[in-house]
Amino acid sequence: MDKVSIIVPVYNVEKYLRKCLDSLVNQTLQEIEILVIDDGSTDGSAKIIEEFQVQFPLKIKAFTKENGGLSDARNFGLEQAKGEFIGFVDSDDYVTENMFEEMYHLAQKHAAEIVICNLQKVDENGMVTQKLTQIPNMAEKMNLEENFSLFSDISYFACNKIFSKKLFENKRFKRGVHFEDIQLIPQLVLESKIIAQTQVYHYQYLERSDSITKTHTEKGLDILKAVTDVEVAFRNSVYSHKNSEWKNFQILEGVYTFLAYLAFVKDDELYVKMSEELKKFISKNAISVVEIFFYQRFGKNFLLSLPLRKKIYYLLYFCRQEKLLRKLV
């Protein structure tokens, strides 16, 4: 059995794909399989995949399917995966050469179902633009029952983690939605007991020049739907008594993450519509403005830790200063 199956969905990324696959075929962990899922690409991605498969036949397993989106491609990969652990790498990103060796070692060392590493944003020249520390000032091994604040504190990227394949026995990414990571990854955490981490910035998240100006649409409402889906899993989990941590999860993902998206919605009518949905979410879940303002992440006030511009945006939003707010964004 391979130790790690790495699932790489591909859709029209010929400009970045070689660097991604190079970083995977050169992993120091040898017992891996790299499942490359061509999700209906129309550019030169398929040719690049074929080249890598010919050159690395024992590592690269290539598949082609009709376009179905990121969740569908990942789920396709999960059906084919044979590894003890599962990793996900986006096809325009890349990783350090010992990422999966260290993370698999930590999984074995601590009998962990999930292992997390740090990630950093890089530009197209490979320059680091932002370091994203995931679990600061905490132990290498964490028992979730004793450290359940992690549930409301960690970032729910799929790509900077490895997961025991057993966690996916009855779980898949939700098709046809945006923010599928927020919908599924917390549910996998709720199925876990031990989480391990490394403070190394193994994952290199490419901030593409063509994605900076991407359109923010009504799809942002999928954030609120994702939180609602996670609530069902939370209520049925062994951690269902951890109500304060659940409230904090709602605040981080349902309020702050949603507001971070809402800030870039340019259409005024849509902005008002989505803002109303947020207000309904806050009211339905009995979240007070005081709880939002004093939410702490890793023991520090989240609002105070934000850059000044974001801080002002959130303050204006909750003070109902809509005219000033729209001028700010």
N, C-alpha and C positions, 0 to 999 in steps of 0.2 A: 504494500500500500504506500502511495505517495504521502509524504508528511503534510504537504500543503498543496491545495488546488487554488490557482490564481485565475480569477475570472476577469477577462478584459473585453468589455463590449466595445465595438468599433463602428463608428458611423462618420464617414467623410472627414478623416483626420490625417490624410496622407502627409501633411506638413510636419506632423508631430509623432507619428506612429513609430518610426524607426528608433527614436530615442527612448520611447517607452519600452519597446520590446527588447532593445539592447540591455536596458537596466534589469530586465527580468531573466533573460537567458544567461546572464552573467552572475546570477545569484550564487553566493557561497554555499547556500543550502542546495544540495544536489537532488534530493528526493522531492522534486516538485513537478507538477504538471501545469502548463500555461494554456488555459482554454481561451482561445481568441474567437470571439463571436462577431462575425461580420453581419451587422444588422441592416443589410440592404444598402450598403454604400454604393454611391454612383461615381466616386472619384477613383484614384489609384490605390486606395487602401487594400483592395483584394490582392493586387499584385505584390504588395509589400508583405502581406501575410503569407502568401505562397512562397516567397523567397525565404522567409524565416522558417517555414515549415520544412522546406527542403534542406536547409542548412542545419536545423536542430530538430530532427524527426523524433527524438526521444523526449523532447520537452514540449514542443509546440503541438497542440491539437487544435486544428482550425475547423470552424463550422461556418456555414452560410445560411442565413434565414431571411425571410421577408421582414421589412422594417416594422418593428413593433414598439420601439422605444426602449429606454434604458432598463426599466423594470423587467420587461419581457425578455430582453437579452440576458440580463443577470439570472432570471429564473431558468432560462434555457441552459445556461452554464451550470446551474445548481443540479439540474437533472443529469448532467454528464459527469459531474465531479466525483472523483474517487478518493480524494485526499482525506486525511484525518481532520485537517483544519481547512477553512475556506478564507481566502483573501480576495479583495476586489481592488482593481487598479483601473482608473479611468485612462483611456487611450491617448490623451494629450498630456498626461502627467508622467512622472518617472520616480524611481526610488533608489535608495542607496543599495550597494551590492550585498550588504549583510543584513538587510531589513528582516527577511523572513527567517534567516538562521537565528538571529537573536530573539525574535518574537516566538518562534517555535520552542526554543530552549526555555524561555520563561514560562510558556504554557506547560511544558513537561515538569519543570522545576517546582511549580506551585500548584499543579493540577487545576489550572485555570481554564474556564470555558471561553473567556475572551481576553485578548491581550491588546493593549493600546500603545501607540507610539505618538510622538509629537509630529507635527507637519509644519511646513513653511510655504508661503506663497513665493513664487519666483516669476520673473518676467521672461520674455522670449529670448533674452540673452543669458539666462541662467542666474541673474542677479537676485538675491533674496530681497523681497519687498516687505515681508511681514512674517514674524515668527509666531506660530500659534501653539503655545504651551497648553497641553490638555489637562493634566492633573498635577498642578504644582504642589510641592511640599507634602506629598503623601508617599506612603510606603510602596515598595515594589509589588507587594502582594496585598490585596484588599479583600476582606470578607464582606460581602455586600450587606448581609444582615447587620453587621456592626458599623458599616460605613455607607448607609443608604443615602446619605446626602449626595453621593456620587450620581445617583439617578437624576437629580435635578441640576447637577453642576456640569457634567461632561458634555462635550459637543458630539452630536450624533451623526458624524461622518461615517460612512461605511468603509471608506478607503484607507483609513489609518489604523485598522484593526484586523485581527484574525479571529475567527469564530470556530468553535468546535462544530463539526458537521452535524452533530446530533441536534443542535439547536434549530436546524432547518427541517427537521422531520415533518413538522406540521406548519411550517411558516414559509411564506414567500413574499416577495416584493409586490405591492399592490399595483396592478397595471392601470395605465391611462391617467396617472396622477403625477403632479409635480411634488417635490419634497418627500419622495418615497423613503428616504433614509429616516426622516423624523417619524414616519408612520411605522416602519418595521424595526429599526435597530433598538429602540427602547423596549420593544416586546421581547427581543432576544436577551437583553439585559435582565428583564424580569424572570427569564427562565434560568438564570445563572446564579451561582453561589460565590465563585471566586473570580476576581478580575485582577490581572497583572498589568504592569506598565513599564515602559522604558522612557527615559527623558530624552532619548536621542531623536533628532529631527530626521527621521528616515524618509518621510513622504514629501515629495516635492510637487506642490500643487501649482500648475501653470495658470497664471492670470493672463489670459489671451487678450490681445488688443481688440479683437473683434467681439469680445464678450462684455467689455466695460460699458458699452452703450446699449446693451440688450434691453428689450422692451419688458417692462413689468406690467403684467396683465391681471385679469380676474383669477388666473390660476393661483395667485397668492392665497386665495381662500382655502386652497388645499392644505395649508399649514394648520388652520383651525380644525379641518376635518381629520387631519392626521392625529392631532392631540385627542380628539374625541375617540378615535379608534384605539389609541393607546390606553385610554381610560378603561375600556372594556377589559383589556388584558390585565391592567393593574388591579381592578376589582376582583379578578379571578386568580390573582397570584398569591404567593405566600407572603408577599410584602404589603398586602392590602390594608394593614393597620397603620402603615406609615403615612398618615394623612398630611402632615406638615410638608413632607418631602414631595408628595403629590401636588400640593398647592404650589410649591416652588417650581415644579416642572411646568405647570400650567402658566405660571408667570413668565418663565424664561422662554419657552417655546411658543406659547399661545399669545403672549403680549409682546415681549421684547423682539423676538424673532419676526413676528408678524409686522410690527412697527418698522423694523429695519427694511422690510420689503416694501411696505406701504409708502415709505418716504420717497421712493423712486417712481411711484405711479404718477404719470404726468397728466392724465385725463382727469379733470376736476370732478366730473360726474361719477366716474368710476371710483375715484378717491373717496368721495362721500359715501357711496354704496358700501365699499369695503370697510370704511371707518364705522359705519353703522353695524356691520356684522361683528366687528371687534367689540363694540359696546355691548351687543347682545351676549357675546361669549363671556365677557367680564361679569355682566349682571347674572347670567345663568349660573355661573360657577362661584358667585358670591365673593369675588375678588375685590378687595378694597384698594383705593388709591394709595393708602398708607402701606399696605402689603407690597404693592408694586414698587413704591419709592424706596422701601427699606429691604427689599429682597437682597440677600447676600449670596454670593457665589464664592466658594472656597474661603468662607469666613470674612469676605470683604464686601462692602456695599457695591452692588453691581453698577448702579447709576453713577456713583461718584468715580468709578474707575473708567468710565467711558470718555472718549475724546470730547472736547468742549462742544463741538457742533452737534453731535448726537445727544449730548446731555441737554442742550437747549431745546432741541427738537422734542424730546420726550416730555420735558417740563411744559412746553407750550401746548403740546397735545392734551395733556391731562388738566391743564388750566383752561382748556377750551378756547385758546387763542388762535382760531382757525385762520384768520387773515394773515397774522404774523407768521404762522406756521407755513403757509403755502409760499410766502415770500422767501422763507429760509431755504426750502427745498427746491 
